[in-house]
């Protein structure tokens, strides 16, 4: 793999993340909400969203998967980053072959899931019985589609 290939993969990853944010903002707008994508230097919040009369609002963190897997990568900070008005919207782009899917999850649930599943992984021996190395990577998964299209959880 050449440096150009790596740069191309990185660009695709960045662009898929941006695409996920715009898809979520468009979906929210189509549902009658006011959705504003934040500047790139806004930590932990990708979209600010309110109801049409601006009496209720939520912050949204978007995580995008270019493929169809119902698993998204998080970092260690996600274990302690939650609030009543903070939500994650996990997006599957399906490599552009069909419409995106959206999984809307309260941040407290994401934090608990990330912490618990990481602890299980950390204490479970690897394939050859070895201990897992420390990592800041976490994951969220919804293979049962419990949060698929659960826009009502935003309570706007």
Buried (B, 14 or more C-beta within 10 A) or exposed (E): EEEEEEEEEEEEEEEBBBBBBEBBBEBBEEEEBBBEBBEEEEEEBBBBBBBEEEEEBBBBBBBBBBEEEBEBEBEBEBBEBBEEBBBBBBBBBBEEEEEBBBBBBBBBBBBEBBBEBBEEBEEEEEEEEEEEEEEEEBBBEBEEEEBBEBBEEBEB
